[in-house]
């Protein structure tokens, strides 16, 4: 097994059920995506993941307004 795959599986094993569901949504999106990701998009993706890791984000379901 590759080092990346082993590390990925270890991280997946540590996720909560809601985090796993969110991850699975992202995986489905990536697998359905027909266009390759540009280097700029890849950079932005990694920056976003770092923001999530630092706790600098909120989930859409936590902030969406339902009163409009």
Residue pairs with C-beta under 8 A, 6 or more apart in sequence:
12 20
12 23
15 23
22 59
37 45
48 57
51 57
